[in-house]
Amino acid sequence: EKTDNAVIGVVIGKEFRGEGLASISISKGVTEYFRVNSLPILASIKKQNIASIKSFQKAGFSYLRDEKINQIDSVVYQINKV
């Protein structure tokens, strides 16, 4: 199936949360991805996961839309190659 975007997911171990590692990991992954790809990257995040939303914002992602994923209120953030 051909898509017009890539999808990103990040999990940080509980013992390392709150240290800013998520946004660093996201930024590094995005940089590597855009070295060889140009499709935008989407991140679906549960609305109540404020820390994750902030991490993606800090990494340069912008709000795209609200979405229900498996009956869970979520937001979708996007970043494009610049």
mmCIF file of the N, C-alpha and C atoms, coordinates in Angstrom:
data_MODEL
# 
_entry.id   MODEL 
# 
loop_
_atom_site.group_PDB 
_atom_site.id 
_atom_site.type_symbol 
_atom_site.label_atom_id 
_atom_site.label_alt_id 
_atom_site.label_comp_id 
_atom_site.label_asym_id 
_atom_site.label_entity_id 
_atom_site.label_seq_id 
_atom_site.pdbx_PDB_ins_code 
_atom_site.Cartn_x 
_atom_site.Cartn_y 
_atom_site.Cartn_z 
_atom_site.occupancy 
_atom_site.B_iso_or_equiv 
_atom_site.pdbx_formal_charge 
_atom_site.auth_seq_id 
_atom_site.auth_comp_id 
_atom_site.auth_asym_id 
_atom_site.auth_atom_id 
_atom_site.pdbx_PDB_model_num 
ATOM 1   N N  . GLU A 1 1  ? 0.838   -1.190 0.000  1.00 0.00 ? 1  GLU A N  1 
ATOM 2   C CA . GLU A 1 1  ? 0.000   0.000  0.000  1.00 0.00 ? 1  GLU A CA 1 
ATOM 3   C C  . GLU A 1 1  ? 0.881   1.251  0.000  1.00 0.00 ? 1  GLU A C  1 
ATOM 4   N N  . LYS A 1 2  ? 0.661   2.104  -0.963 1.00 0.00 ? 2  LYS A N  1 
ATOM 5   C CA . LYS A 1 2  ? 1.440   3.343  -1.091 1.00 0.00 ? 2  LYS A CA 1 
ATOM 6   C C  . LYS A 1 2  ? 0.821   4.421  -0.201 1.00 0.00 ? 2  LYS A C  1 
ATOM 7   N N  . THR A 1 3  ? 1.684   5.124  0.541  1.00 0.00 ? 3  THR A N  1 
ATOM 8   C CA . THR A 1 3  ? 1.206   6.205  1.396  1.00 0.00 ? 3  THR A CA 1 
ATOM 9   C C  . THR A 1 3  ? 1.892   7.508  1.009  1.00 0.00 ? 3  THR A C  1 
ATOM 10  N N  . ASP A 1 4  ? 1.351   8.592  1.505  1.00 0.00 ? 4  ASP A N  1 
ATOM 11  C CA . ASP A 1 4  ? 1.933   9.900  1.223  1.00 0.00 ? 4  ASP A CA 1 
ATOM 12  C C  . ASP A 1 4  ? 2.565   10.523 2.461  1.00 0.00 ? 4  ASP A C  1 
ATOM 13  N N  . ASN A 1 5  ? 2.847   9.677  3.438  1.00 0.00 ? 5  ASN A N  1 
ATOM 14  C CA . ASN A 1 5  ? 3.519   10.149 4.649  1.00 0.00 ? 5  ASN A CA 1 
ATOM 15  C C  . ASN A 1 5  ? 4.179   8.985  5.366  1.00 0.00 ? 5  ASN A C  1 
ATOM 16  N N  . ALA A 1 6  ? 5.057   9.327  6.305  1.00 0.00 ? 6  ALA A N  1 
ATOM 17  C CA . ALA A 1 6  ? 5.659   8.338  7.201  1.00 0.00 ? 6  ALA A CA 1 
ATOM 18  C C  . ALA A 1 6  ? 5.038   8.533  8.576  1.00 0.00 ? 6  ALA A C  1 
ATOM 19  N N  . VAL A 1 7  ? 5.154   7.526  9.430  1.00 0.00 ? 7  VAL A N  1 
ATOM 20  C CA . VAL A 1 7  ? 4.602   7.586  10.782 1.00 0.00 ? 7  VAL A CA 1 
ATOM 21  C C  . VAL A 1 7  ? 5.730   7.349  11.766 1.00 0.00 ? 7  VAL A C  1 
ATOM 22  N N  . ILE A 1 8  ? 5.721   8.107  12.868 1.00 0.00 ? 8  ILE A N  1 
ATOM 23  C CA . ILE A 1 8  ? 6.755   7.977  13.888 1.00 0.00 ? 8  ILE A CA 1 
ATOM 24  C C  . ILE A 1 8  ? 6.106   7.574  15.213 1.00 0.00 ? 8  ILE A C  1 
ATOM 25  N N  . GLY A 1 9  ? 6.829   6.790  15.984 1.00 0.00 ? 9  GLY A N  1 
ATOM 26  C CA . GLY A 1 9  ? 6.416   6.428  17.331 1.00 0.00 ? 9  GLY A CA 1 
ATOM 27  C C  . GLY A 1 9  ? 7.638   6.420  18.231 1.00 0.00 ? 9  GLY A C  1 
ATOM 28  N N  . VAL A 1 10 ? 7.455   6.860  19.466 1.00 0.00 ? 10 VAL A N  1 
ATOM 29  C CA . VAL A 1 10 ? 8.573   6.951  20.404 1.00 0.00 ? 10 VAL A CA 1 
ATOM 30  C C  . VAL A 1 10 ? 8.117   6.425  21.762 1.00 0.00 ? 10 VAL A C  1 
ATOM 31  N N  . VAL A 1 11 ? 8.962   5.617  22.380 1.00 0.00 ? 11 VAL A N  1 
ATOM 32  C CA . VAL A 1 11 ? 8.719   5.163  23.748 1.00 0.00 ? 11 VAL A CA 1 
ATOM 33  C C  . VAL A 1 11 ? 10.003  5.379  24.541 1.00 0.00 ? 11 VAL A C  1 
ATOM 34  N N  . ILE A 1 12 ? 9.879   6.095  25.646 1.00 0.00 ? 12 ILE A N  1 
ATOM 35  C CA . ILE A 1 12 ? 11.014  6.333  26.541 1.00 0.00 ? 12 ILE A CA 1 
ATOM 36  C C  . ILE A 1 12 ? 10.741  5.567  27.828 1.00 0.00 ? 12 ILE A C  1 
ATOM 37  N N  . GLY A 1 13 ? 11.709  4.790  28.286 1.00 0.00 ? 13 GLY A N  1 
ATOM 38  C CA . GLY A 1 13 ? 11.558  4.029  29.531 1.00 0.00 ? 13 GLY A CA 1 
ATOM 39  C C  . GLY A 1 13 ? 11.212  4.934  30.704 1.00 0.00 ? 13 GLY A C  1 
ATOM 40  N N  . LYS A 1 14 ? 10.374  4.445  31.603 1.00 0.00 ? 14 LYS A N  1 
ATOM 41  C CA . LYS A 1 14 ? 9.911   5.251  32.740 1.00 0.00 ? 14 LYS A CA 1 
ATOM 42  C C  . LYS A 1 14 ? 11.060  5.883  33.515 1.00 0.00 ? 14 LYS A C  1 
ATOM 43  N N  . GLU A 1 15 ? 12.158  5.166  33.656 1.00 0.00 ? 15 GLU A N  1 
ATOM 44  C CA . GLU A 1 15 ? 13.280  5.677  34.447 1.00 0.00 ? 15 GLU A CA 1 
ATOM 45  C C  . GLU A 1 15 ? 14.014  6.833  33.773 1.00 0.00 ? 15 GLU A C  1 
ATOM 46  N N  . PHE A 1 16 ? 13.736  7.068  32.487 1.00 0.00 ? 16 PHE A N  1 
ATOM 47  C CA . PHE A 1 16 ? 14.416  8.138  31.748 1.00 0.00 ? 16 PHE A CA 1 
ATOM 48  C C  . PHE A 1 16 ? 13.482  9.280  31.359 1.00 0.00 ? 16 PHE A C  1 
ATOM 49  N N  . ARG A 1 17 ? 12.206  9.189  31.739 1.00 0.00 ? 17 ARG A N  1 
ATOM 50  C CA . ARG A 1 17 ? 11.250  10.239 31.373 1.00 0.00 ? 17 ARG A CA 1 
ATOM 51  C C  . ARG A 1 17 ? 11.535  11.514 32.153 1.00 0.00 ? 17 ARG A C  1 
ATOM 52  N N  . GLY A 1 18 ? 11.204  12.633 31.537 1.00 0.00 ? 18 GLY A N  1 
ATOM 53  C CA . GLY A 1 18 ? 11.394  13.924 32.179 1.00 0.00 ? 18 GLY A CA 1 
ATOM 54  C C  . GLY A 1 18 ? 12.787  14.503 31.996 1.00 0.00 ? 18 GLY A C  1 
ATOM 55  N N  . GLU A 1 19 ? 13.621  13.855 31.198 1.00 0.00 ? 19 GLU A N  1 
ATOM 56  C CA . GLU A 1 19 ? 14.994  14.311 30.985 1.00 0.00 ? 19 GLU A CA 1 
ATOM 57  C C  . GLU A 1 19 ? 15.195  14.945 29.607 1.00 0.00 ? 19 GLU A C  1 
ATOM 58  N N  . GLY A 1 20 ? 14.112  15.127 28.861 1.00 0.00 ? 20 GLY A N  1 
ATOM 59  C CA . GLY A 1 20 ? 14.216  15.740 27.542 1.00 0.00 ? 20 GLY A CA 1 
ATOM 60  C C  . GLY A 1 20 ? 14.696  14.803 26.456 1.00 0.00 ? 20 GLY A C  1 
ATOM 61  N N  . LEU A 1 21 ? 14.755  13.523 26.745 1.00 0.00 ? 21 LEU A N  1 
ATOM 62  C CA . LEU A 1 21 ? 15.277  12.568 25.764 1.00 0.00 ? 21 LEU A CA 1 
ATOM 63  C C  . LEU A 1 21 ? 14.326  12.335 24.594 1.00 0.00 ? 21 LEU A C  1 
ATOM 64  N N  . ALA A 1 22 ? 13.029  12.468 24.826 1.00 0.00 ? 22 ALA A N  1 
ATOM 65  C CA . ALA A 1 22 ? 12.064  12.214 23.750 1.00 0.00 ? 22 ALA A CA 1 
ATOM 66  C C  . ALA A 1 22 ? 12.265  13.195 22.610 1.00 0.00 ? 22 ALA A C  1 
ATOM 67  N N  . SER A 1 23 ? 12.309  14.497 22.910 1.00 0.00 ? 23 SER A N  1 
ATOM 68  C CA . SER A 1 23 ? 12.440  15.477 21.825 1.00 0.00 ? 23 SER A CA 1 
ATOM 69  C C  . SER A 1 23 ? 13.788  15.343 21.117 1.00 0.00 ? 23 SER A C  1 
ATOM 70  N N  . ILE A 1 24 ? 14.837  14.994 21.873 1.00 0.00 ? 24 ILE A N  1 
ATOM 71  C CA . ILE A 1 24 ? 16.155  14.769 21.258 1.00 0.00 ? 24 ILE A CA 1 
ATOM 72  C C  . ILE A 1 24 ? 16.096  13.564 20.317 1.00 0.00 ? 24 ILE A C  1 
ATOM 73  N N  . SER A 1 25 ? 15.498  12.475 20.779 1.00 0.00 ? 25 SER A N  1 
ATOM 74  C CA . SER A 1 25 ? 15.379  11.265 19.954 1.00 0.00 ? 25 SER A CA 1 
ATOM 75  C C  . SER A 1 25 ? 14.545  11.527 18.707 1.00 0.00 ? 25 SER A C  1 
ATOM 76  N N  . ILE A 1 26 ? 13.445  12.253 18.884 1.00 0.00 ? 26 ILE A N  1 
ATOM 77  C CA . ILE A 1 26 ? 12.579  12.574 17.750 1.00 0.00 ? 26 ILE A CA 1 
ATOM 78  C C  . ILE A 1 26 ? 13.354  13.415 16.735 1.00 0.00 ? 26 ILE A C  1 
ATOM 79  N N  . SER A 1 27 ? 14.022  14.445 17.203 1.00 0.00 ? 27 SER A N  1 
ATOM 80  C CA . SER A 1 27 ? 14.766  15.345 16.308 1.00 0.00 ? 27 SER A CA 1 
ATOM 81  C C  . SER A 1 27 ? 15.840  14.595 15.534 1.00 0.00 ? 27 SER A C  1 
ATOM 82  N N  . LYS A 1 28 ? 16.578  13.733 16.216 1.00 0.00 ? 28 LYS A N  1 
ATOM 83  C CA . LYS A 1 28 ? 17.628  12.970 15.537 1.00 0.00 ? 28 LYS A CA 1 
ATOM 84  C C  . LYS A 1 28 ? 17.035  12.018 14.506 1.00 0.00 ? 28 LYS A C  1 
ATOM 85  N N  . GLY A 1 29 ? 15.947  11.366 14.860 1.00 0.00 ? 29 GLY A N  1 
ATOM 86  C CA . GLY A 1 29 ? 15.285  10.468 13.919 1.00 0.00 ? 29 GLY A CA 1 
ATOM 87  C C  . GLY A 1 29 ? 14.759  11.198 12.701 1.00 0.00 ? 29 GLY A C  1 
ATOM 88  N N  . VAL A 1 30 ? 14.164  12.368 12.922 1.00 0.00 ? 30 VAL A N  1 
ATOM 89  C CA . VAL A 1 30 ? 13.645  13.179 11.825 1.00 0.00 ? 30 VAL A CA 1 
ATOM 90  C C  . VAL A 1 30 ? 14.780  13.605 10.890 1.00 0.00 ? 30 VAL A C  1 
ATOM 91  N N  . THR A 1 31 ? 15.889  14.049 11.473 1.00 0.00 ? 31 THR A N  1 
ATOM 92  C CA . THR A 1 31 ? 17.040  14.468 10.666 1.00 0.00 ? 31 THR A CA 1 
ATOM 93  C C  . THR A 1 31 ? 17.524  13.328 9.781  1.00 0.00 ? 31 THR A C  1 
ATOM 94  N N  . GLU A 1 32 ? 17.670  12.150 10.372 1.00 0.00 ? 32 GLU A N  1 
ATOM 95  C CA . GLU A 1 32 ? 18.129  10.986 9.602  1.00 0.00 ? 32 GLU A CA 1 
ATOM 96  C C  . GLU A 1 32 ? 17.118  10.610 8.517  1.00 0.00 ? 32 GLU A C  1 
ATOM 97  N N  . TYR A 1 33 ? 15.858  10.620 8.863  1.00 0.00 ? 33 TYR A N  1 
ATOM 98  C CA . TYR A 1 33 ? 14.808  10.279 7.898  1.00 0.00 ? 33 TYR A CA 1 
ATOM 99  C C  . TYR A 1 33 ? 14.858  11.217 6.694  1.00 0.00 ? 33 TYR A C  1 
ATOM 100 N N  . PHE A 1 34 ? 14.922  12.528 6.954  1.00 0.00 ? 34 PHE A N  1 
ATOM 101 C CA . PHE A 1 34 ? 14.885  13.502 5.871  1.00 0.00 ? 34 PHE A CA 1 
ATOM 102 C C  . PHE A 1 34 ? 16.172  13.547 5.047  1.00 0.00 ? 34 PHE A C  1 
ATOM 103 N N  . ARG A 1 35 ? 17.206  12.854 5.468  1.00 0.00 ? 35 ARG A N  1 
ATOM 104 C CA . ARG A 1 35 ? 18.407  12.756 4.625  1.00 0.00 ? 35 ARG A CA 1 
ATOM 105 C C  . ARG A 1 35 ? 18.137  11.975 3.354  1.00 0.00 ? 35 ARG A C  1 
ATOM 106 N N  . VAL A 1 36 ? 17.211  11.022 3.424  1.00 0.00 ? 36 VAL A N  1 
ATOM 107 C CA . VAL A 1 36 ? 16.934  10.171 2.262  1.00 0.00 ? 36 VAL A CA 1 
ATOM 108 C C  . VAL A 1 36 ? 15.461  10.143 1.855  1.00 0.00 ? 36 VAL A C  1 
ATOM 109 N N  . ASN A 1 37 ? 14.597  10.792 2.615  1.00 0.00 ? 37 ASN A N  1 
ATOM 110 C CA . ASN A 1 37 ? 13.163  10.784 2.325  1.00 0.00 ? 37 ASN A CA 1 
ATOM 111 C C  . ASN A 1 37 ? 12.625  12.205 2.346  1.00 0.00 ? 37 ASN A C  1 
ATOM 112 N N  . SER A 1 38 ? 11.511  12.413 1.677  1.00 0.00 ? 38 SER A N  1 
ATOM 113 C CA . SER A 1 38 ? 10.930  13.751 1.677  1.00 0.00 ? 38 SER A CA 1 
ATOM 114 C C  . SER A 1 38 ? 9.453   13.778 2.063  1.00 0.00 ? 38 SER A C  1 
ATOM 115 N N  . LEU A 1 39 ? 8.847   12.603 2.234  1.00 0.00 ? 39 LEU A N  1 
ATOM 116 C CA . LEU A 1 39 ? 7.447   12.586 2.650  1.00 0.00 ? 39 LEU A CA 1 
ATOM 117 C C  . LEU A 1 39 ? 7.317   13.129 4.072  1.00 0.00 ? 39 LEU A C  1 
ATOM 118 N N  . PRO A 1 40 ? 6.225   13.837 4.376  1.00 0.00 ? 40 PRO A N  1 
ATOM 119 C CA . PRO A 1 40 ? 6.033   14.342 5.737  1.00 0.00 ? 40 PRO A CA 1 
ATOM 120 C C  . PRO A 1 40 ? 5.902   13.194 6.739  1.00 0.00 ? 40 PRO A C  1 
ATOM 121 N N  . ILE A 1 41 ? 6.196   13.480 7.996  1.00 0.00 ? 41 ILE A N  1 
ATOM 122 C CA . ILE A 1 41 ? 6.089   12.502 9.077  1.00 0.00 ? 41 ILE A CA 1 
ATOM 123 C C  . ILE A 1 41 ? 4.911   12.903 9.960  1.00 0.00 ? 41 ILE A C  1 
ATOM 124 N N  . LEU A 1 42 ? 4.055   11.938 10.267 1.00 0.00 ? 42 LEU A N  1 
ATOM 125 C CA . LEU A 1 42 ? 2.910   12.166 11.140 1.00 0.00 ? 42 LEU A CA 1 
ATOM 126 C C  . LEU A 1 42 ? 3.103   11.437 12.464 1.00 0.00 ? 42 LEU A C  1 
ATOM 127 N N  . ALA A 1 43 ? 2.621   12.065 13.530 1.00 0.00 ? 43 ALA A N  1 
ATOM 128 C CA . ALA A 1 43 ? 2.635   11.457 14.855 1.00 0.00 ? 43 ALA A CA 1 
ATOM 129 C C  . ALA A 1 43 ? 1.235   11.553 15.432 1.00 0.00 ? 43 ALA A C  1 
ATOM 130 N N  . SER A 1 44 ? 0.636   10.416 15.780 1.00 0.00 ? 44 SER A N  1 
ATOM 131 C CA . SER A 1 44 ? -0.667  10.390 16.440 1.00 0.00 ? 44 SER A CA 1 
ATOM 132 C C  . SER A 1 44 ? -0.426  10.240 17.935 1.00 0.00 ? 44 SER A C  1 
ATOM 133 N N  . ILE A 1 45 ? -0.997  11.164 18.709 1.00 0.00 ? 45 ILE A N  1 
ATOM 134 C CA . ILE A 1 45 ? -0.721  11.231 20.143 1.00 0.00 ? 45 ILE A CA 1 
ATOM 135 C C  . ILE A 1 45 ? -2.045  11.313 20.902 1.00 0.00 ? 45 ILE A C  1 
ATOM 136 N N  . LYS A 1 46 ? -2.168  10.541 21.971 1.00 0.00 ? 46 LYS A N  1 
ATOM 137 C CA . LYS A 1 46 ? -3.361  10.654 22.815 1.00 0.00 ? 46 LYS A CA 1 
ATOM 138 C C  . LYS A 1 46 ? -3.450  12.072 23.362 1.00 0.00 ? 46 LYS A C  1 
ATOM 139 N N  . LYS A 1 47 ? -4.659  12.650 23.309 1.00 0.00 ? 47 LYS A N  1 
ATOM 140 C CA . LYS A 1 47 ? -4.846  14.042 23.741 1.00 0.00 ? 47 LYS A CA 1 
ATOM 141 C C  . LYS A 1 47 ? -4.367  14.287 25.165 1.00 0.00 ? 47 LYS A C  1 
ATOM 142 N N  . GLN A 1 48 ? -4.529  13.296 26.044 1.00 0.00 ? 48 GLN A N  1 
ATOM 143 C CA . GLN A 1 48 ? -4.145  13.500 27.450 1.00 0.00 ? 48 GLN A CA 1 
ATOM 144 C C  . GLN A 1 48 ? -2.645  13.356 27.671 1.00 0.00 ? 48 GLN A C  1 
ATOM 145 N N  . ASN A 1 49 ? -1.889  12.956 26.662 1.00 0.00 ? 49 ASN A N  1 
ATOM 146 C CA . ASN A 1 49 ? -0.447  12.771 26.815 1.00 0.00 ? 49 ASN A CA 1 
ATOM 147 C C  . ASN A 1 49 ? 0.280   14.089 26.507 1.00 0.00 ? 49 ASN A C  1 
ATOM 148 N N  . ILE A 1 50 ? 0.141   15.029 27.429 1.00 0.00 ? 50 ILE A N  1 
ATOM 149 C CA . ILE A 1 50 ? 0.676   16.377 27.255 1.00 0.00 ? 50 ILE A CA 1 
ATOM 150 C C  . ILE A 1 50 ? 2.204   16.344 27.082 1.00 0.00 ? 50 ILE A C  1 
ATOM 151 N N  . ALA A 1 51 ? 2.892   15.504 27.834 1.00 0.00 ? 51 ALA A N  1 
ATOM 152 C CA . ALA A 1 51 ? 4.359   15.425 27.737 1.00 0.00 ? 51 ALA A CA 1 
ATOM 153 C C  . ALA A 1 51 ? 4.783   15.032 26.326 1.00 0.00 ? 51 ALA A C  1 
ATOM 154 N N  . SER A 1 52 ? 4.084   14.083 25.730 1.00 0.00 ? 52 SER A N  1 
ATOM 155 C CA . SER A 1 52 ? 4.417   13.650 24.378 1.00 0.00 ? 52 SER A CA 1 
ATOM 156 C C  . SER A 1 52 ? 4.132   14.761 23.367 1.00 0.00 ? 52 SER A C  1 
ATOM 157 N N  . ILE A 1 53 ? 3.010   15.431 23.519 1.00 0.00 ? 53 ILE A N  1 
ATOM 158 C CA . ILE A 1 53 ? 2.677   16.547 22.631 1.00 0.00 ? 53 ILE A CA 1 
ATOM 159 C C  . ILE A 1 53 ? 3.777   17.597 22.693 1.00 0.00 ? 53 ILE A C  1 
ATOM 160 N N  . LYS A 1 54 ? 4.209   17.947 23.900 1.00 0.00 ? 54 LYS A N  1 
ATOM 161 C CA . LYS A 1 54 ? 5.266   18.950 24.068 1.00 0.00 ? 54 LYS A CA 1 
ATOM 162 C C  . LYS A 1 54 ? 6.580   18.488 23.438 1.00 0.00 ? 54 LYS A C  1 
ATOM 163 N N  . SER A 1 55 ? 6.890   17.205 23.559 1.00 0.00 ? 55 SER A N  1 
ATOM 164 C CA . SER A 1 55 ? 8.123   16.671 22.961 1.00 0.00 ? 55 SER A CA 1 
ATOM 165 C C  . SER A 1 55 ? 8.105   16.808 21.451 1.00 0.00 ? 55 SER A C  1 
ATOM 166 N N  . PHE A 1 56 ? 6.966   16.492 20.836 1.00 0.00 ? 56 PHE A N  1 
ATOM 167 C CA . PHE A 1 56 ? 6.869   16.605 19.385 1.00 0.00 ? 56 PHE A CA 1 
ATOM 168 C C  . PHE A 1 56 ? 6.892   18.069 18.944 1.00 0.00 ? 56 PHE A C  1 
ATOM 169 N N  . GLN A 1 57 ? 6.246   18.943 19.705 1.00 0.00 ? 57 GLN A N  1 
ATOM 170 C CA . GLN A 1 57 ? 6.296   20.377 19.388 1.00 0.00 ? 57 GLN A CA 1 
ATOM 171 C C  . GLN A 1 57 ? 7.734   20.892 19.465 1.00 0.00 ? 57 GLN A C  1 
ATOM 172 N N  . LYS A 1 58 ? 8.430   20.492 20.519 1.00 0.00 ? 58 LYS A N  1 
ATOM 173 C CA . LYS A 1 58 ? 9.823   20.926 20.701 1.00 0.00 ? 58 LYS A CA 1 
ATOM 174 C C  . LYS A 1 58 ? 10.706  20.430 19.556 1.00 0.00 ? 58 LYS A C  1 
ATOM 175 N N  . ALA A 1 59 ? 10.357  19.271 18.994 1.00 0.00 ? 59 ALA A N  1 
ATOM 176 C CA . ALA A 1 59 ? 11.120  18.704 17.880 1.00 0.00 ? 59 ALA A CA 1 
ATOM 177 C C  . ALA A 1 59 ? 10.712  19.303 16.529 1.00 0.00 ? 59 ALA A C  1 
ATOM 178 N N  . GLY A 1 60 ? 9.790   20.261 16.530 1.00 0.00 ? 60 GLY A N  1 
ATOM 179 C CA . GLY A 1 60 ? 9.430   20.946 15.295 1.00 0.00 ? 60 GLY A CA 1 
ATOM 180 C C  . GLY A 1 60 ? 8.134   20.507 14.638 1.00 0.00 ? 60 GLY A C  1 
ATOM 181 N N  . PHE A 1 61 ? 7.405   19.600 15.262 1.00 0.00 ? 61 PHE A N  1 
ATOM 182 C CA . PHE A 1 61 ? 6.130   19.150 14.706 1.00 0.00 ? 61 PHE A CA 1 
ATOM 183 C C  . PHE A 1 61 ? 5.054   20.200 14.964 1.00 0.00 ? 61 PHE A C  1 
ATOM 184 N N  . SER A 1 62 ? 4.089   20.280 14.038 1.00 0.00 ? 62 SER A N  1 
ATOM 185 C CA . SER A 1 62 ? 2.973   21.219 14.151 1.00 0.00 ? 62 SER A CA 1 
ATOM 186 C C  . SER A 1 62 ? 1.662   20.452 14.181 1.00 0.00 ? 62 SER A C  1 
ATOM 187 N N  . TYR A 1 63 ? 0.688   21.013 14.897 1.00 0.00 ? 63 TYR A N  1 
ATOM 188 C CA . TYR A 1 63 ? -0.650  20.416 14.974 1.00 0.00 ? 63 TYR A CA 1 
ATOM 189 C C  . TYR A 1 63 ? -1.255  20.319 13.582 1.00 0.00 ? 63 TYR A C  1 
ATOM 190 N N  . LEU A 1 64 ? -1.841  19.163 13.271 1.00 0.00 ? 64 LEU A N  1 
ATOM 191 C CA . LEU A 1 64 ? -2.494  18.951 11.983 1.00 0.00 ? 64 LEU A CA 1 
ATOM 192 C C  . LEU A 1 64 ? -4.004  18.798 12.149 1.00 0.00 ? 64 LEU A C  1 
ATOM 193 N N  . ARG A 1 65 ? -4.428  17.894 13.050 1.00 0.00 ? 65 ARG A N  1 
ATOM 194 C CA . ARG A 1 65 ? -5.871  17.655 13.212 1.00 0.00 ? 65 ARG A CA 1 
ATOM 195 C C  . ARG A 1 65 ? -6.149  16.822 14.462 1.00 0.00 ? 65 ARG A C  1 
ATOM 196 N N  . ASP A 1 66 ? -7.398  16.839 14.884 1.00 0.00 ? 66 ASP A N  1 
ATOM 197 C CA . ASP A 1 66 ? -7.890  15.924 15.909 1.00 0.00 ? 66 ASP A CA 1 
ATOM 198 C C  . ASP A 1 66 ? -8.321  14.641 15.213 1.00 0.00 ? 66 ASP A C  1 
ATOM 199 N N  . GLU A 1 67 ? -8.254  13.539 15.936 1.00 0.00 ? 67 GLU A N  1 
ATOM 200 C CA . GLU A 1 67 ? -8.602  12.251 15.343 1.00 0.00 ? 67 GLU A CA 1 
ATOM 201 C C  . GLU A 1 67 ? -8.966  11.281 16.456 1.00 0.00 ? 67 GLU A C  1 
ATOM 202 N N  . LYS A 1 68 ? -9.895  10.371 16.170 1.00 0.00 ? 68 LYS A N  1 
ATOM 203 C CA . LYS A 1 68 ? -10.187 9.275  17.096 1.00 0.00 ? 68 LYS A CA 1 
ATOM 204 C C  . LYS A 1 68 ? -9.471  8.048  16.572 1.00 0.00 ? 68 LYS A C  1 
ATOM 205 N N  . ILE A 1 69 ? -8.628  7.452  17.410 1.00 0.00 ? 69 ILE A N  1 
ATOM 206 C CA . ILE A 1 69 ? -7.896  6.252  17.031 1.00 0.00 ? 69 ILE A CA 1 
ATOM 207 C C  . ILE A 1 69 ? -8.277  5.162  18.020 1.00 0.00 ? 69 ILE A C  1 
ATOM 208 N N  . ASN A 1 70 ? -8.935  4.111  17.527 1.00 0.00 ? 70 ASN A N  1 
ATOM 209 C CA . ASN A 1 70 ? -9.440  3.040  18.407 1.00 0.00 ? 70 ASN A CA 1 
ATOM 210 C C  . ASN A 1 70 ? -10.286 3.616  19.533 1.00 0.00 ? 70 ASN A C  1 
ATOM 211 N N  . GLN A 1 71 ? -11.169 4.541  19.194 1.00 0.00 ? 71 GLN A N  1 
ATOM 212 C CA . GLN A 1 71 ? -12.078 5.221  20.117 1.00 0.00 ? 71 GLN A CA 1 
ATOM 213 C C  . GLN A 1 71 ? -11.353 6.081  21.163 1.00 0.00 ? 71 GLN A C  1 
ATOM 214 N N  . ILE A 1 72 ? -10.097 6.440  20.919 1.00 0.00 ? 72 ILE A N  1 
ATOM 215 C CA . ILE A 1 72 ? -9.325  7.282  21.838 1.00 0.00 ? 72 ILE A CA 1 
ATOM 216 C C  . ILE A 1 72 ? -9.141  8.646  21.182 1.00 0.00 ? 72 ILE A C  1 
ATOM 217 N N  . ASP A 1 73 ? -9.508  9.704  21.922 1.00 0.00 ? 73 ASP A N  1 
ATOM 218 C CA . ASP A 1 73 ? -9.310  11.058 21.418 1.00 0.00 ? 73 ASP A CA 1 
ATOM 219 C C  . ASP A 1 73 ? -7.813  11.319 21.273 1.00 0.00 ? 73 ASP A C  1 
ATOM 220 N N  . SER A 1 74 ? -7.424  11.666 20.059 1.00 0.00 ? 74 SER A N  1 
ATOM 221 C CA . SER A 1 74 ? -6.009  11.867 19.751 1.00 0.00 ? 74 SER A CA 1 
ATOM 222 C C  . SER A 1 74 ? -5.827  13.133 18.932 1.00 0.00 ? 74 SER A C  1 
ATOM 223 N N  . VAL A 1 75 ? -4.589  13.556 18.844 1.00 0.00 ? 75 VAL A N  1 
ATOM 224 C CA . VAL A 1 75 ? -4.205  14.658 17.960 1.00 0.00 ? 75 VAL A CA 1 
ATOM 225 C C  . VAL A 1 75 ? -3.121  14.136 17.028 1.00 0.00 ? 75 VAL A C  1 
ATOM 226 N N  . VAL A 1 76 ? -3.077  14.709 15.842 1.00 0.00 ? 76 VAL A N  1 
ATOM 227 C CA . VAL A 1 76 ? -2.064  14.329 14.880 1.00 0.00 ? 76 VAL A CA 1 
ATOM 228 C C  . VAL A 1 76 ? -1.180  15.550 14.646 1.00 0.00 ? 76 VAL A C  1 
ATOM 229 N N  . TYR A 1 77 ? 0.130   15.336 14.775 1.00 0.00 ? 77 TYR A N  1 
ATOM 230 C CA . TYR A 1 77 ? 1.122   16.369 14.520 1.00 0.00 ? 77 TYR A CA 1 
ATOM 231 C C  . TYR A 1 77 ? 1.920   15.962 13.297 1.00 0.00 ? 77 TYR A C  1 
ATOM 232 N N  . GLN A 1 78 ? 2.470   16.949 12.593 1.00 0.00 ? 78 GLN A N  1 
ATOM 233 C CA . GLN A 1 78 ? 3.180   16.688 11.346 1.00 0.00 ? 78 GLN A CA 1 
ATOM 234 C C  . GLN A 1 78 ? 4.441   17.544 11.266 1.00 0.00 ? 78 GLN A C  1 
ATOM 235 N N  . ILE A 1 79 ? 5.452   16.986 10.588 1.00 0.00 ? 79 ILE A N  1 
ATOM 236 C CA . ILE A 1 79 ? 6.639   17.764 10.244 1.00 0.00 ? 79 ILE A CA 1 
ATOM 237 C C  . ILE A 1 79 ? 6.960   17.470 8.784  1.00 0.00 ? 79 ILE A C  1 
ATOM 238 N N  . ASN A 1 80 ? 7.379   18.533 8.076  1.00 0.00 ? 80 ASN A N  1 
ATOM 239 C CA . ASN A 1 80 ? 7.747   18.418 6.668  1.00 0.00 ? 80 ASN A CA 1 
ATOM 240 C C  . ASN A 1 80 ? 9.227   18.705 6.504  1.00 0.00 ? 80 ASN A C  1 
ATOM 241 N N  . LYS A 1 81 ? 9.772   18.164 5.442  1.00 0.00 ? 81 LYS A N  1 
ATOM 242 C CA . LYS A 1 81 ? 11.171  18.447 5.115  1.00 0.00 ? 81 LYS A CA 1 
ATOM 243 C C  . LYS A 1 81 ? 11.293  19.916 4.738  1.00 0.00 ? 81 LYS A C  1 
ATOM 244 N N  . VAL A 1 82 ? 12.309  20.572 5.279  1.00 0.00 ? 82 VAL A N  1 
ATOM 245 C CA . VAL A 1 82 ? 12.499  21.995 4.965  1.00 0.00 ? 82 VAL A CA 1 
ATOM 246 C C  . VAL A 1 82 ? 13.686  22.199 4.048  1.00 0.00 ? 82 VAL A C  1 
# 
